[in-house]
Amino acid sequence: MLLPALGDTRPHTAAAGSLRVLALVAGDGDSPRPSLRRGIEMGAAEATHTMALFGMSLTLTVRTVSNAGAAAAAERAAVRGSRAIPTVMIRALSDACLTTQQLPPVLTIDITCEGYEVPEVDASTTGEPQRSRATPASAKLLLRVRPSASTLRRVQVTDALPSAPNGRRRVELWHPSLERFGGEQLNQRYRRRFGEPMDSDAWAGWVAVKIAAEAALRAQATTAAALAGALTNSSAQFDGHKGHPLTFHPVSHELLQPLYVVDADTESDGGKVVAEFVPEGQ
């Protein structure tokens, strides 16, 4: 993992070719999710290599916080403090979902909030969602990797499978049994690095860094405003090794992606993928 250079204590923004990522990871001892951090770390390691090929760099700082209040304090310190101001913040907290009113003045990617409600979507005559006039491409932007409540409801409605054994059915972003579209290689890289299977938390952390790095490469800039513009562009697509391009919804900024229905015998069982849900338009 790369750490910020020491010695210069003056506040400054990211250089044109330097993507600064601050990851806030929950340190709750009652519900630890270590794969969130591991996925972020692997994403940063791979993105650092890719960006270097194009003359750009990535710096990752990971901070452990105990709750949403501690996270907010860390965000304020990062933006107003003496260290380099981050270009992107990745939130990996399990106790609260961030709202747009609570956003720090920096591009934020939330990788743990799930089942959130999204604003009503205006539709054109063709039924396609229109870009929200109230959400311009700016530095203050919230992107979410996990599905909204409306997406989860659609998964349940379209799932015509028989009842799950023991009633243990869940929707996952990723599963270690996936092999197609580069999934097998991704799972192997993660297992070699950490000695355990890649789960949804790890994939969410990995893809958040990957998407931020790809946006910087496409924009050929690392300012938060440039990244926000690249990420919310109507033609922006990203590869998550799922066989379908990943895109952000133009209004809710939810990551639209294939999801996997998993049945398990026990709560701790990794389970088996029994169905795949692909959002409309993918």
C-alpha positions in Angstrom: 0.0 0.0 0.0 1.3 3.5 -0.8 1.2 6.1 1.9 1.2 9.9 1.5 4.6 11.4 1.3 5.8 13.0 4.6 7.5 16.3 5.1 5.1 18.8 3.4 2.6 19.8 6.0 0.8 22.5 3.8 -2.7 21.7 2.7 -2.8 21.0 -1.0 -5.0 19.3 -3.6 -4.0 16.3 -5.7 -1.5 16.9 -8.4 -2.8 16.5 -12.0 -1.6 12.9 -12.1 -2.0 11.8 -8.5 -5.3 10.2 -7.4 -5.6 10.4 -3.6 -8.0 7.9 -2.0 -9.1 8.0 1.6 -10.9 4.8 2.8 -12.8 4.9 6.0 -13.3 1.4 7.3 -15.4 0.3 10.2 -13.5 -1.1 13.2 -16.6 -2.5 15.0 -15.4 -5.4 17.0 -19.0 -6.8 17.2 -19.4 -7.1 13.5 -15.9 -7.1 11.8 -15.8 -7.2 8.0 -12.1 -7.4 7.2 -12.7 -8.3 3.5 -13.9 -4.7 2.9 -10.4 -3.4 3.7 -8.7 -6.3 1.8 -10.7 -5.6 -1.3 -9.8 -1.9 -1.2 -6.1 -2.8 -0.7 -6.1 -5.1 -3.7 -8.0 -2.7 -5.8 -5.4 0.0 -5.0 -2.5 -2.3 -5.7 -3.8 -3.2 -9.1 -4.9 0.3 -10.0 -1.5 1.7 -8.9 0.2 -0.6 -11.4 -2.2 0.3 -14.2 -2.0 4.1 -13.6 1.8 4.0 -13.6 1.7 2.7 -17.1 0.0 6.0 -18.2 2.2 8.3 -16.1 -0.3 8.7 -13.2 -0.2 7.6 -9.6 -2.5 6.5 -6.8 -2.1 7.0 -3.1 -4.3 5.1 -0.6 -4.8 6.0 3.0 -6.9 3.6 5.1 -8.3 4.8 8.4 -10.3 2.7 10.9 -13.3 4.4 12.5 -15.7 3.1 15.2 -18.9 4.7 14.0 -20.6 7.2 11.8 -19.7 10.1 14.1 -16.0 9.1 14.0 -16.2 8.9 10.3 -17.6 12.4 10.0 -14.8 13.7 12.2 -12.2 11.9 10.0 -13.8 13.4 6.9 -13.7 16.9 8.3 -10.1 16.4 9.4 -9.1 15.1 5.9 -10.6 18.1 4.1 -9.6 20.8 6.5 -6.4 19.3 8.0 -2.8 19.7 7.2 -2.5 16.5 5.1 -3.1 16.3 1.4 -6.8 16.6 0.6 -8.2 13.4 -0.8 -9.7 13.3 -4.3 -12.0 10.3 -3.5 -13.4 9.0 -0.2 -14.5 5.4 0.1 -16.9 4.7 2.9 -17.0 1.2 4.3 -19.2 1.7 7.4 -22.0 -0.7 8.4 -23.9 1.4 11.0 -25.4 4.2 8.8 -26.1 5.2 5.3 -24.8 8.6 4.2 -27.2 11.1 2.8 -26.4 13.8 0.2 -27.0 16.4 2.9 -24.1 14.9 5.0 -21.6 14.7 2.2 -18.2 16.1 2.6 -17.0 18.4 -0.2 -15.3 15.5 -2.1 -16.4 12.7 -4.3 -17.6 9.8 -2.1 -18.2 6.1 -3.0 -20.2 4.2 -0.4 -19.6 0.4 -0.5 -21.7 -0.8 2.4 -25.0 1.0 2.4 -27.7 -1.3 1.0 -31.5 -1.1 0.7 -31.6 2.7 0.7 -34.5 4.6 -0.8 -33.8 6.6 -4.0 -35.5 9.7 -5.3 -38.4 9.4 -7.7 -37.1 9.2 -11.3 -38.5 11.5 -14.0 -39.0 9.6 -17.2 -39.1 10.6 -20.9 -41.6 9.2 -23.3 -39.4 6.2 -23.9 -39.3 5.4 -20.2 -35.6 6.0 -19.9 -34.6 7.9 -16.7 -33.4 11.5 -17.3 -30.4 13.0 -15.6 -31.5 14.9 -12.5 -31.2 18.6 -12.8 -30.6 18.8 -9.1 -27.5 16.6 -9.2 -24.8 18.4 -11.4 -21.5 16.8 -12.0 -19.5 18.3 -9.2 -17.0 17.4 -6.5 -19.8 16.8 -4.0 -21.2 13.6 -5.3 -22.3 10.3 -3.6 -22.0 7.1 -5.6 -23.3 3.8 -4.2 -22.0 0.3 -5.1 -24.7 -1.7 -3.4 -28.3 -2.1 -4.5 -31.1 0.2 -3.5 -34.4 -1.0 -2.0 -36.2 -0.7 -5.3 -33.5 -2.9 -7.0 -33.8 -5.5 -4.3 -37.5 -5.5 -4.6 -37.2 -6.2 -8.4 -34.8 -9.1 -7.6 -37.4 -10.6 -5.3 -40.3 -10.1 -7.8 -38.4 -11.6 -10.8 -37.1 -14.6 -8.8 -39.3 -17.5 -9.8 -37.2 -20.1 -7.9 -38.7 -22.5 -5.4 -38.2 -21.6 -1.7 -34.7 -21.7 -0.4 -33.6 -24.5 1.9 -34.0 -23.4 5.5 -35.2 -20.0 4.2 -31.7 -18.8 3.8 -31.6 -16.9 0.5 -29.7 -13.7 0.0 -28.6 -11.3 -2.8 -24.9 -10.9 -3.3 -22.6 -8.7 -5.4 -20.1 -11.4 -5.9 -19.4 -15.1 -5.2 -16.2 -17.1 -5.1 -17.6 -19.7 -7.5 -17.9 -17.2 -10.4 -15.6 -18.2 -13.3 -16.8 -16.5 -16.5 -15.8 -13.1 -17.8 -12.5 -13.0 -15.9 -14.2 -13.9 -12.6 -12.1 -17.0 -12.1 -8.8 -15.0 -12.4 -10.1 -12.3 -10.1 -11.0 -14.9 -7.5 -7.6 -16.5 -7.9 -5.8 -13.2 -7.4 -7.7 -12.5 -4.3 -7.1 -15.9 -2.8 -3.4 -15.9 -3.6 -3.1 -12.5 -1.9 -5.2 -13.1 1.3 -5.6 -16.9 1.5 -9.4 -16.7 1.5 -12.3 -16.6 -1.0 -13.4 -13.2 -2.4 -16.9 -12.2 -1.1 -19.2 -9.3 -1.8 -17.5 -7.0 0.6 -14.1 -7.7 -1.0 -15.5 -7.2 -4.5 -17.2 -3.9 -3.5 -13.9 -2.5 -2.1 -12.0 -3.7 -5.1 -14.4 -2.3 -7.7 -14.7 1.1 -6.0 -11.0 1.8 -6.3 -10.9 0.3 -9.8 -13.8 2.5 -11.0 -12.2 5.7 -9.5 -8.8 4.9 -11.2 -10.5 4.2 -14.6 -12.4 7.5 -14.3 -9.1 9.3 -13.7 -7.4 7.7 -16.6 -10.3 8.6 -18.9 -10.5 12.2 -17.7 -6.7 12.5 -17.7 -7.1 14.4 -14.5 -7.6 13.6 -10.8 -9.5 16.6 -9.5 -12.8 15.6 -7.8 -14.8 17.6 -10.3 -13.2 15.9 -13.3 -13.8 12.5 -11.8 -17.4 13.3 -11.0 -17.9 14.3 -14.6 -16.3 11.1 -15.9 -18.3 8.9 -13.6 -21.7 10.5 -14.3 -21.2 10.7 -18.0 -24.1 9.0 -19.7 -21.8 6.8 -21.8 -19.5 5.8 -18.9 -19.1 2.0 -18.4 -16.9 -0.1 -16.2 -15.8 -3.7 -16.2 -16.4 -5.7 -13.0 -15.9 -9.1 -14.5 -19.6 -9.8 -14.5 -20.2 -10.1 -18.2 -22.2 -6.8 -18.4 -20.8 -3.3 -18.3 -21.4 -1.5 -15.0 -22.9 1.9 -15.1 -24.2 4.5 -12.5 -27.8 5.4 -12.6 -28.1 9.0 -13.8 -30.3 10.1 -10.9 -29.7 7.9 -7.9 -26.1 7.2 -8.7 -26.6 3.5 -7.8 -24.2 1.1 -9.5 -26.3 -0.9 -12.0 -24.8 -4.4 -12.2 -25.6 -8.1 -12.3 -26.6 -9.5 -8.9 -26.5 -13.1 -7.7 -29.2 -15.0 -5.7 -27.5 -17.3 -3.3 -29.0 -20.2 -1.3 -27.1 -21.4 1.8 -27.6 -24.2 4.4 -26.4 -22.1 7.3 -25.7 -18.4 8.0 -22.0 -18.9 7.7 -22.2 -21.0 4.6 -20.9 -19.4 1.4 -23.9 -20.9 -0.4 -24.5 -21.6 -4.0 -25.5 -19.2 -6.8 -28.9 -20.3 -8.0 -29.9 -17.3 -10.2 -28.5 -14.1 -11.7 -30.4 -10.8 -11.9 -29.4 -8.3 -14.6 -31.0 -4.8 -14.3 -33.0 -3.5 -17.3 -30.8 -1.9 -19.9 -27.8 -4.1 -19.3 
